Amino acid sequence: MMLLIKGESSFWINKNKLTVQKFEWQDEYFAVSVSESMLDRVRKYIRNQEAHRKRKTFQEEYDELIAKYGFKRFDDK
């Protein structure tokens, strides 16, 4: 499902010339669902992601989420 979403959204972004350079998703991705009550918080997180990344790397945040919520890593055996 994520492959389809990434492909279709890349096509749409490039077709509508929403970026100066060709838009491409990174090879890896991480997806979780959130409840409707958390949408404003998620939107704020996305808006401030660049500043957020200066304080914490994606890998650090990913590791924290895995530990906090007991997710299983895809590379775990």
PDB file of N, CA, C and O in Angstrom:
ATOM      1  N   MET A   1       0.829  -1.178   0.000  1.00  0.00           N
ATOM      2  CA  MET A   1       0.000   0.000   0.000  1.00  0.00           C
ATOM      3  C   MET A   1       0.883   1.255   0.000  1.00  0.00           C
ATOM      4  O   MET A   1       0.607   2.209  -0.728  1.00  0.00           O
ATOM      5  N   MET A   2       1.940   1.252   0.813  1.00  0.00           N
ATOM      6  CA  MET A   2       2.818   2.426   0.866  1.00  0.00           C
ATOM      7  C   MET A   2       3.505   2.663  -0.474  1.00  0.00           C
ATOM      8  O   MET A   2       3.692   3.810  -0.878  1.00  0.00           O
ATOM      9  N   LEU A   3       3.881   1.596  -1.163  1.00  0.00           N
ATOM     10  CA  LEU A   3       4.511   1.730  -2.469  1.00  0.00           C
ATOM     11  C   LEU A   3       3.571   2.464  -3.437  1.00  0.00           C
ATOM     12  O   LEU A   3       4.008   3.335  -4.190  1.00  0.00           O
ATOM     13  N   LEU A   4       2.300   2.114  -3.414  1.00  0.00           N
ATOM     14  CA  LEU A   4       1.315   2.765  -4.267  1.00  0.00           C
ATOM     15  C   LEU A   4       1.152   4.242  -3.888  1.00  0.00           C
ATOM     16  O   LEU A   4       1.125   5.109  -4.761  1.00  0.00           O
ATOM     17  N   ILE A   5       1.046   4.519  -2.610  1.00  0.00           N
ATOM     18  CA  ILE A   5       0.890   5.907  -2.146  1.00  0.00           C
ATOM     19  C   ILE A   5       2.106   6.741  -2.545  1.00  0.00           C
ATOM     20  O   ILE A   5       1.961   7.861  -3.034  1.00  0.00           O
ATOM     21  N   LYS A   6       3.303   6.194  -2.335  1.00  0.00           N
ATOM     22  CA  LYS A   6       4.520   6.922  -2.694  1.00  0.00           C
ATOM     23  C   LYS A   6       4.587   7.169  -4.197  1.00  0.00           C
ATOM     24  O   LYS A   6       4.915   8.272  -4.633  1.00  0.00           O
ATOM     25  N   GLY A   7       4.278   6.150  -4.985  1.00  0.00           N
ATOM     26  CA  GLY A   7       4.349   6.288  -6.435  1.00  0.00           C
ATOM     27  C   GLY A   7       3.350   7.289  -6.976  1.00  0.00           C
ATOM     28  O   GLY A   7       3.696   8.153  -7.781  1.00  0.00           O
ATOM     29  N   GLU A   8       2.109   7.168  -6.531  1.00  0.00           N
ATOM     30  CA  GLU A   8       1.062   8.069  -7.020  1.00  0.00           C
ATOM     31  C   GLU A   8       1.305   9.509  -6.566  1.00  0.00           C
ATOM     32  O   GLU A   8       1.097  10.447  -7.335  1.00  0.00           O
ATOM     33  N   SER A   9       1.741   9.682  -5.325  1.00  0.00           N
ATOM     34  CA  SER A   9       1.976  11.043  -4.848  1.00  0.00           C
ATOM     35  C   SER A   9       3.170  11.677  -5.548  1.00  0.00           C
ATOM     36  O   SER A   9       3.134  12.870  -5.851  1.00  0.00           O
ATOM     37  N   SER A  10       4.229  10.914  -5.814  1.00  0.00           N
ATOM     38  CA  SER A  10       5.373  11.441  -6.564  1.00  0.00           C
ATOM     39  C   SER A  10       4.939  11.878  -7.954  1.00  0.00           C
ATOM     40  O   SER A  10       5.298  12.964  -8.410  1.00  0.00           O
ATOM     41  N   PHE A  11       4.169  11.037  -8.624  1.00  0.00           N
ATOM     42  CA  PHE A  11       3.675  11.357  -9.962  1.00  0.00           C
ATOM     43  C   PHE A  11       2.864  12.653  -9.932  1.00  0.00           C
ATOM     44  O   PHE A  11       3.071  13.530 -10.772  1.00  0.00           O
ATOM     45  N   TRP A  12       1.947  12.781  -8.976  1.00  0.00           N
ATOM     46  CA  TRP A  12       1.085  13.951  -8.881  1.00  0.00           C
ATOM     47  C   TRP A  12       1.897  15.218  -8.597  1.00  0.00           C
ATOM     48  O   TRP A  12       1.673  16.257  -9.218  1.00  0.00           O
ATOM     49  N   ILE A  13       2.840  15.122  -7.655  1.00  0.00           N
ATOM     50  CA  ILE A  13       3.673  16.285  -7.305  1.00  0.00           C
ATOM     51  C   ILE A  13       4.469  16.748  -8.519  1.00  0.00           C
ATOM     52  O   ILE A  13       4.524  17.944  -8.806  1.00  0.00           O
ATOM     53  N   ASN A  14       5.089  15.803  -9.237  1.00  0.00           N
ATOM     54  CA  ASN A  14       5.889  16.164 -10.406  1.00  0.00           C
ATOM     55  C   ASN A  14       5.022  16.656 -11.564  1.00  0.00           C
ATOM     56  O   ASN A  14       5.396  17.606 -12.252  1.00  0.00           O
ATOM     57  N   LYS A  15       3.877  16.029 -11.785  1.00  0.00           N
ATOM     58  CA  LYS A  15       2.963  16.444 -12.855  1.00  0.00           C
ATOM     59  C   LYS A  15       2.491  17.880 -12.644  1.00  0.00           C
ATOM     60  O   LYS A  15       2.350  18.649 -13.595  1.00  0.00           O
ATOM     61  N   ASN A  16       2.247  18.229 -11.368  1.00  0.00           N
ATOM     62  CA  ASN A  16       1.764  19.573 -11.041  1.00  0.00           C
ATOM     63  C   ASN A  16       2.887  20.553 -10.734  1.00  0.00           C
ATOM     64  O   ASN A  16       2.643  21.691 -10.335  1.00  0.00           O
ATOM     65  N   LYS A  17       4.132  20.092 -10.928  1.00  0.00           N
ATOM     66  CA  LYS A  17       5.319  20.956 -10.753  1.00  0.00           C
ATOM     67  C   LYS A  17       5.302  21.692  -9.411  1.00  0.00           C
ATOM     68  O   LYS A  17       5.497  22.906  -9.352  1.00  0.00           O
ATOM     69  N   LEU A  18       5.066  20.939  -8.343  1.00  0.00           N
ATOM     70  CA  LEU A  18       5.006  21.529  -7.007  1.00  0.00           C
ATOM     71  C   LEU A  18       6.382  21.731  -6.379  1.00  0.00           C
ATOM     72  O   LEU A  18       6.506  22.386  -5.344  1.00  0.00           O
ATOM     73  N   THR A  19       7.403  21.173  -6.999  1.00  0.00           N
ATOM     74  CA  THR A  19       8.771  21.376  -6.528  1.00  0.00           C
ATOM     75  C   THR A  19       9.637  21.802  -7.710  1.00  0.00           C
ATOM     76  O   THR A  19       9.342  21.469  -8.858  1.00  0.00           O
ATOM     77  N   VAL A  20      10.698  22.535  -7.422  1.00  0.00           N
ATOM     78  CA  VAL A  20      11.607  22.980  -8.477  1.00  0.00           C
ATOM     79  C   VAL A  20      12.339  21.783  -9.075  1.00  0.00           C
ATOM     80  O   VAL A  20      12.429  21.636 -10.294  1.00  0.00           O
ATOM     81  N   GLN A  21      12.861  20.931  -8.191  1.00  0.00           N
ATOM     82  CA  GLN A  21      13.551  19.723  -8.637  1.00  0.00           C
ATOM     83  C   GLN A  21      12.551  18.567  -8.686  1.00  0.00           C
ATOM     84  O   GLN A  21      11.477  18.630  -8.087  1.00  0.00           O
ATOM     85  N   LYS A  22      12.921  17.524  -9.403  1.00  0.00           N
ATOM     86  CA  LYS A  22      12.065  16.334  -9.456  1.00  0.00           C
ATOM     87  C   LYS A  22      11.889  15.784  -8.044  1.00  0.00           C
ATOM     88  O   LYS A  22      12.866  15.582  -7.324  1.00  0.00           O
ATOM     89  N   PHE A  23      10.632  15.542  -7.653  1.00  0.00           N
ATOM     90  CA  PHE A  23      10.349  15.013  -6.324  1.00  0.00           C
ATOM     91  C   PHE A  23      10.522  13.499  -6.316  1.00  0.00           C
ATOM     92  O   PHE A  23      10.011  12.802  -7.193  1.00  0.00           O
ATOM     93  N   GLU A  24      11.242  13.002  -5.326  1.00  0.00           N
ATOM     94  CA  GLU A  24      11.404  11.563  -5.139  1.00  0.00           C
ATOM     95  C   GLU A  24      11.373  11.256  -3.652  1.00  0.00           C
ATOM     96  O   GLU A  24      11.979  11.962  -2.845  1.00  0.00           O
ATOM     97  N   TRP A  25      10.668  10.206  -3.304  1.00  0.00           N
ATOM     98  CA  TRP A  25      10.670   9.728  -1.924  1.00  0.00           C
ATOM     99  C   TRP A  25      11.990   9.023  -1.643  1.00  0.00           C
ATOM    100  O   TRP A  25      12.638   8.508  -2.554  1.00  0.00           O
ATOM    101  N   GLN A  26      12.377   9.006  -0.380  1.00  0.00           N
ATOM    102  CA  GLN A  26      13.539   8.202  -0.001  1.00  0.00           C
ATOM    103  C   GLN A  26      13.173   6.730  -0.135  1.00  0.00           C
ATOM    104  O   GLN A  26      11.993   6.385  -0.183  1.00  0.00           O
ATOM    105  N   ASP A  27      14.190   5.851  -0.195  1.00  0.00           N
ATOM    106  CA  ASP A  27      13.937   4.427  -0.389  1.00  0.00           C
ATOM    107  C   ASP A  27      13.182   3.801   0.772  1.00  0.00           C
ATOM    108  O   ASP A  27      12.311   2.956   0.568  1.00  0.00           O
ATOM    109  N   GLU A  28      13.511   4.210   1.983  1.00  0.00           N
ATOM    110  CA  GLU A  28      12.887   3.616   3.163  1.00  0.00           C
ATOM    111  C   GLU A  28      11.793   4.527   3.696  1.00  0.00           C
ATOM    112  O   GLU A  28      11.775   5.724   3.407  1.00  0.00           O
ATOM    113  N   TYR A  29      10.893   3.965   4.465  1.00  0.00           N
ATOM    114  CA  TYR A  29       9.816   4.751   5.047  1.00  0.00           C
ATOM    115  C   TYR A  29       9.324   4.073   6.311  1.00  0.00           C
ATOM    116  O   TYR A  29       9.598   2.899   6.560  1.00  0.00           O
ATOM    117  N   PHE A  30       8.600   4.831   7.092  1.00  0.00           N
ATOM    118  CA  PHE A  30       8.033   4.345   8.339  1.00  0.00           C
ATOM    119  C   PHE A  30       6.629   4.907   8.413  1.00  0.00           C
ATOM    120  O   PHE A  30       6.436   6.112   8.249  1.00  0.00           O
ATOM    121  N   ALA A  31       5.657   4.066   8.653  1.00  0.00           N
ATOM    122  CA  ALA A  31       4.275   4.531   8.693  1.00  0.00           C
ATOM    123  C   ALA A  31       3.561   3.965   9.904  1.00  0.00           C
ATOM    124  O   ALA A  31       3.712   2.790  10.241  1.00  0.00           O
ATOM    125  N   VAL A  32       2.788   4.808  10.550  1.00  0.00           N
ATOM    126  CA  VAL A  32       1.907   4.390  11.638  1.00  0.00           C
ATOM    127  C   VAL A  32       0.597   5.154  11.461  1.00  0.00           C
ATOM    128  O   VAL A  32       0.548   6.162  10.756  1.00  0.00           O
ATOM    129  N   SER A  33      -0.429   4.681  12.087  1.00  0.00           N
ATOM    130  CA  SER A  33      -1.693   5.413  12.038  1.00  0.00           C
ATOM    131  C   SER A  33      -1.851   6.204  13.332  1.00  0.00           C
ATOM    132  O   SER A  33      -1.259   5.875  14.361  1.00  0.00           O
ATOM    133  N   VAL A  34      -2.652   7.238  13.255  1.00  0.00           N
ATOM    134  CA  VAL A  34      -2.938   8.047  14.443  1.00  0.00           C
ATOM    135  C   VAL A  34      -4.443   8.273  14.515  1.00  0.00           C
ATOM    136  O   VAL A  34      -5.146   8.203  13.507  1.00  0.00           O
ATOM    137  N   SER A  35      -4.915   8.540  15.703  1.00  0.00           N
ATOM    138  CA  SER A  35      -6.342   8.803  15.858  1.00  0.00           C
ATOM    139  C   SER A  35      -6.662  10.220  15.385  1.00  0.00           C
ATOM    140  O   SER A  35      -5.789  11.087  15.337  1.00  0.00           O
ATOM    141  N   GLU A  36      -7.904  10.432  15.044  1.00  0.00           N
ATOM    142  CA  GLU A  36      -8.335  11.737  14.556  1.00  0.00           C
ATOM    143  C   GLU A  36      -8.045  12.844  15.573  1.00  0.00           C
ATOM    144  O   GLU A  36      -7.771  13.982  15.189  1.00  0.00           O
ATOM    145  N   SER A  37      -8.104  12.518  16.852  1.00  0.00           N
ATOM    146  CA  SER A  37      -7.855  13.520  17.891  1.00  0.00           C
ATOM    147  C   SER A  37      -6.411  14.020  17.892  1.00  0.00           C
ATOM    148  O   SER A  37      -6.113  15.046  18.503  1.00  0.00           O
ATOM    149  N   MET A  38      -5.515  13.304  17.214  1.00  0.00           N
ATOM    150  CA  MET A  38      -4.099  13.687  17.181  1.00  0.00           C
ATOM    151  C   MET A  38      -3.696  14.397  15.883  1.00  0.00           C
ATOM    152  O   MET A  38      -2.521  14.718  15.705  1.00  0.00           O
ATOM    153  N   LEU A  39      -4.640  14.646  14.981  1.00  0.00           N
ATOM    154  CA  LEU A  39      -4.305  15.217  13.677  1.00  0.00           C
ATOM    155  C   LEU A  39      -3.618  16.575  13.773  1.00  0.00           C
ATOM    156  O   LEU A  39      -2.649  16.818  13.054  1.00  0.00           O
ATOM    157  N   ASP A  40      -4.091  17.460  14.637  1.00  0.00           N
ATOM    158  CA  ASP A  40      -3.451  18.775  14.761  1.00  0.00           C
ATOM    159  C   ASP A  40      -2.009  18.635  15.238  1.00  0.00           C
ATOM    160  O   ASP A  40      -1.123  19.350  14.769  1.00  0.00           O
ATOM    161  N   ARG A  41      -1.779  17.735  16.150  1.00  0.00           N
ATOM    162  CA  ARG A  41      -0.419  17.504  16.662  1.00  0.00           C
ATOM    163  C   ARG A  41       0.486  16.948  15.546  1.00  0.00           C
ATOM    164  O   ARG A  41       1.640  17.357  15.423  1.00  0.00           O
ATOM    165  N   VAL A  42      -0.030  16.040  14.755  1.00  0.00           N
ATOM    166  CA  VAL A  42       0.743  15.468  13.646  1.00  0.00           C
ATOM    167  C   VAL A  42       1.044  16.538  12.602  1.00  0.00           C
ATOM    168  O   VAL A  42       2.163  16.609  12.093  1.00  0.00           O
ATOM    169  N   ARG A  43       0.068  17.358  12.285  1.00  0.00           N
ATOM    170  CA  ARG A  43       0.293  18.443  11.314  1.00  0.00           C
ATOM    171  C   ARG A  43       1.370  19.407  11.812  1.00  0.00           C
ATOM    172  O   ARG A  43       2.221  19.842  11.035  1.00  0.00           O
ATOM    173  N   LYS A  44       1.337  19.738  13.093  1.00  0.00           N
ATOM    174  CA  LYS A  44       2.348  20.622  13.669  1.00  0.00           C
ATOM    175  C   LYS A  44       3.730  19.965  13.582  1.00  0.00           C
ATOM    176  O   LYS A  44       4.718  20.624  13.257  1.00  0.00           O
ATOM    177  N   TYR A  45       3.787  18.683  13.870  1.00  0.00           N
ATOM    178  CA  TYR A  45       5.054  17.943  13.781  1.00  0.00           C
ATOM    179  C   TYR A  45       5.609  18.011  12.353  1.00  0.00           C
ATOM    180  O   TYR A  45       6.798  18.264  12.162  1.00  0.00           O
ATOM    181  N   ILE A  46       4.764  17.790  11.368  1.00  0.00           N
ATOM    182  CA  ILE A  46       5.201  17.817   9.970  1.00  0.00           C
ATOM    183  C   ILE A  46       5.684  19.214   9.582  1.00  0.00           C
ATOM    184  O   ILE A  46       6.718  19.356   8.929  1.00  0.00           O
ATOM    185  N   ARG A  47       4.936  20.247   9.985  1.00  0.00           N
ATOM    186  CA  ARG A  47       5.337  21.625   9.663  1.00  0.00           C
ATOM    187  C   ARG A  47       6.702  21.963  10.247  1.00  0.00           C
ATOM    188  O   ARG A  47       7.471  22.706   9.637  1.00  0.00           O
ATOM    189  N   ASN A  48       7.008  21.425  11.423  1.00  0.00           N
ATOM    190  CA  ASN A  48       8.255  21.758  12.128  1.00  0.00           C
ATOM    191  C   ASN A  48       9.321  20.670  12.011  1.00  0.00           C
ATOM    192  O   ASN A  48      10.285  20.664  12.776  1.00  0.00           O
ATOM    193  N   GLN A  49       9.155  19.756  11.064  1.00  0.00           N
ATOM    194  CA  GLN A  49      10.061  18.611  10.977  1.00  0.00           C
ATOM    195  C   GLN A  49      11.514  19.017  10.734  1.00  0.00           C
ATOM    196  O   GLN A  49      12.421  18.408  11.301  1.00  0.00           O
ATOM    197  N   GLU A  50      11.751  20.024   9.910  1.00  0.00           N
ATOM    198  CA  GLU A  50      13.127  20.432   9.631  1.00  0.00           C
ATOM    199  C   GLU A  50      13.832  20.886  10.909  1.00  0.00           C
ATOM    200  O   GLU A  50      14.968  20.487  11.163  1.00  0.00           O
ATOM    201  N   ALA A  51      13.170  21.710  11.709  1.00  0.00           N
ATOM    202  CA  ALA A  51      13.760  22.156  12.975  1.00  0.00           C
ATOM    203  C   ALA A  51      13.900  20.987  13.948  1.00  0.00           C
ATOM    204  O   ALA A  51      14.880  20.891  14.687  1.00  0.00           O
ATOM    205  N   HIS A  52      12.910  20.106  13.934  1.00  0.00           N
ATOM    206  CA  HIS A  52      12.918  18.934  14.811  1.00  0.00           C
ATOM    207  C   HIS A  52      14.136  18.046  14.516  1.00  0.00           C
ATOM    208  O   HIS A  52      14.764  17.523  15.436  1.00  0.00           O
ATOM    209  N   ARG A  53      14.460  17.883  13.241  1.00  0.00           N
ATOM    210  CA  ARG A  53      15.590  17.030  12.841  1.00  0.00           C
ATOM    211  C   ARG A  53      16.934  17.582  13.292  1.00  0.00           C
ATOM    212  O   ARG A  53      17.912  16.839  13.376  1.00  0.00           O
ATOM    213  N   LYS A  54      16.991  18.867  13.582  1.00  0.00           N
ATOM    214  CA  LYS A  54      18.237  19.453  14.095  1.00  0.00           C
ATOM    215  C   LYS A  54      18.481  19.029  15.543  1.00  0.00           C
ATOM    216  O   LYS A  54      19.618  19.049  16.015  1.00  0.00           O
ATOM    217  N   ARG A  55      17.414  18.646  16.247  1.00  0.00           N
ATOM    218  CA  ARG A  55      17.530  18.213  17.641  1.00  0.00           C
ATOM    219  C   ARG A  55      17.644  16.701  17.774  1.00  0.00           C
ATOM    220  O   ARG A  55      18.284  16.199  18.699  1.00  0.00           O
ATOM    221  N   LYS A  56      17.026  15.980  16.853  1.00  0.00           N
ATOM    222  CA  LYS A  56      16.973  14.525  16.967  1.00  0.00           C
ATOM    223  C   LYS A  56      16.948  13.934  15.564  1.00  0.00           C
ATOM    224  O   LYS A  56      16.166  14.369  14.719  1.00  0.00           O
ATOM    225  N   THR A  57      17.796  12.948  15.316  1.00  0.00           N
ATOM    226  CA  THR A  57      17.814  12.326  13.993  1.00  0.00           C
ATOM    227  C   THR A  57      16.599  11.415  13.819  1.00  0.00           C
ATOM    228  O   THR A  57      15.946  11.032  14.789  1.00  0.00           O
ATOM    229  N   PHE A  58      16.315  11.081  12.567  1.00  0.00           N
ATOM    230  CA  PHE A  58      15.246  10.138  12.297  1.00  0.00           C
ATOM    231  C   PHE A  58      15.509   8.824  13.021  1.00  0.00           C
ATOM    232  O   PHE A  58      14.601   8.245  13.616  1.00  0.00           O
ATOM    233  N   GLN A  59      16.763   8.351  12.969  1.00  0.00           N
ATOM    234  CA  GLN A  59      17.108   7.074  13.598  1.00  0.00           C
ATOM    235  C   GLN A  59      16.863   7.112  15.100  1.00  0.00           C
ATOM    236  O   GLN A  59      16.354   6.144  15.666  1.00  0.00           O
ATOM    237  N   GLU A  60      17.217   8.216  15.754  1.00  0.00           N
ATOM    238  CA  GLU A  60      16.977   8.343  17.199  1.00  0.00           C
ATOM    239  C   GLU A  60      15.478   8.304  17.505  1.00  0.00           C
ATOM    240  O   GLU A  60      15.038   7.632  18.437  1.00  0.00           O
ATOM    241  N   GLU A  61      14.717   9.029  16.712  1.00  0.00           N
ATOM    242  CA  GLU A  61      13.272   9.052  16.945  1.00  0.00           C
ATOM    243  C   GLU A  61      12.642   7.692  16.639  1.00  0.00           C
ATOM    244  O   GLU A  61      11.761   7.232  17.365  1.00  0.00           O
ATOM    245  N   TYR A  62      13.090   7.068  15.583  1.00  0.00           N
ATOM    246  CA  TYR A  62      12.608   5.732  15.211  1.00  0.00           C
ATOM    247  C   TYR A  62      12.864   4.744  16.341  1.00  0.00           C
ATOM    248  O   TYR A  62      11.966   3.999  16.733  1.00  0.00           O
ATOM    249  N   ASP A  63      14.095   4.734  16.869  1.00  0.00           N
ATOM    250  CA  ASP A  63      14.448   3.824  17.962  1.00  0.00           C
ATOM    251  C   ASP A  63      13.579   4.074  19.191  1.00  0.00           C
ATOM    252  O   ASP A  63      13.168   3.127  19.862  1.00  0.00           O
ATOM    253  N   GLU A  64      13.299   5.337  19.489  1.00  0.00           N
ATOM    254  CA  GLU A  64      12.446   5.673  20.628  1.00  0.00           C
ATOM    255  C   GLU A  64      11.021   5.144  20.423  1.00  0.00           C
ATOM    256  O   GLU A  64      10.426   4.592  21.349  1.00  0.00           O
ATOM    257  N   LEU A  65      10.474   5.310  19.218  1.00  0.00           N
ATOM    258  CA  LEU A  65       9.119   4.814  18.938  1.00  0.00           C
ATOM    259  C   LEU A  65       9.043   3.297  19.045  1.00  0.00           C
ATOM    260  O   LEU A  65       8.084   2.750  19.591  1.00  0.00           O
ATOM    261  N   ILE A  66      10.057   2.626  18.523  1.00  0.00           N
ATOM    262  CA  ILE A  66      10.101   1.167  18.589  1.00  0.00           C
ATOM    263  C   ILE A  66      10.056   0.719  20.048  1.00  0.00           C
ATOM    264  O   ILE A  66       9.281  -0.165  20.414  1.00  0.00           O
ATOM    265  N   ALA A  67      10.893   1.339  20.872  1.00  0.00           N
ATOM    266  CA  ALA A  67      10.970   0.962  22.284  1.00  0.00           C
ATOM    267  C   ALA A  67       9.696   1.347  23.041  1.00  0.00           C
ATOM    268  O   ALA A  67       9.171   0.551  23.819  1.00  0.00           O
ATOM    269  N   LYS A  68       9.198   2.568  22.813  1.00  0.00           N
ATOM    270  CA  LYS A  68       8.045   3.069  23.564  1.00  0.00           C
ATOM    271  C   LYS A  68       6.774   2.256  23.303  1.00  0.00           C
ATOM    272  O   LYS A  68       6.021   1.962  24.231  1.00  0.00           O
ATOM    273  N   TYR A  69       6.537   1.894  22.035  1.00  0.00           N
ATOM    274  CA  TYR A  69       5.287   1.236  21.680  1.00  0.00           C
ATOM    275  C   TYR A  69       5.431  -0.256  21.387  1.00  0.00           C
ATOM    276  O   TYR A  69       4.455  -0.919  21.036  1.00  0.00           O
ATOM    277  N   GLY A  70       6.636  -0.778  21.530  1.00  0.00           N
ATOM    278  CA  GLY A  70       6.844  -2.207  21.349  1.00  0.00           C
ATOM    279  C   GLY A  70       6.678  -2.690  19.923  1.00  0.00           C
ATOM    280  O   GLY A  70       6.312  -3.841  19.684  1.00  0.00           O
ATOM    281  N   PHE A  71       6.952  -1.791  18.960  1.00  0.00           N
ATOM    282  CA  PHE A  71       6.885  -2.202  17.553  1.00  0.00           C
ATOM    283  C   PHE A  71       7.990  -3.202  17.256  1.00  0.00           C
ATOM    284  O   PHE A  71       9.033  -3.213  17.911  1.00  0.00           O
ATOM    285  N   LYS A  72       7.747  -4.029  16.271  1.00  0.00           N
ATOM    286  CA  LYS A  72       8.762  -4.976  15.819  1.00  0.00           C
ATOM    287  C   LYS A  72       9.428  -4.386  14.598  1.00  0.00           C
ATOM    288  O   LYS A  72       8.760  -3.930  13.670  1.00  0.00           O
ATOM    289  N   ARG A  73      10.752  -4.396  14.602  1.00  0.00           N
ATOM    290  CA  ARG A  73      11.500  -3.909  13.437  1.00  0.00           C
ATOM    291  C   ARG A  73      11.406  -4.933  12.324  1.00  0.00           C
ATOM    292  O   ARG A  73      11.345  -6.137  12.576  1.00  0.00           O
ATOM    293  N   PHE A  74      11.396  -4.452  11.092  1.00  0.00           N
ATOM    294  CA  PHE A  74      11.352  -5.358   9.947  1.00  0.00           C
ATOM    295  C   PHE A  74      12.625  -6.169   9.827  1.00  0.00           C
ATOM    296  O   PHE A  74      12.617  -7.274   9.283  1.00  0.00           O
ATOM    297  N   ASP A  75      13.733  -5.616  10.340  1.00  0.00           N
ATOM    298  CA  ASP A  75      15.005  -6.345  10.235  1.00  0.00           C
ATOM    299  C   ASP A  75      15.247  -7.270  11.423  1.00  0.00           C
ATOM    300  O   ASP A  75      16.270  -7.954  11.475  1.00  0.00           O
ATOM    301  N   ASP A  76      14.308  -7.299  12.387  1.00  0.00           N
ATOM    302  CA  ASP A  76      14.427  -8.228  13.513  1.00  0.00           C
ATOM    303  C   ASP A  76      14.079  -9.642  13.065  1.00  0.00           C
ATOM    304  O   ASP A  76      13.169  -9.839  12.261  1.00  0.00           O
ATOM    305  N   LYS A  77      14.788 -10.597  13.575  1.00  0.00           N
ATOM    306  CA  LYS A  77      14.511 -12.001  13.247  1.00  0.00           C
ATOM    307  C   LYS A  77      13.518 -12.569  14.240  1.00  0.00           C
ATOM    308  O   LYS A  77      13.149 -13.739  14.143  1.00  0.00           O
TER     309      LYS A  77
END
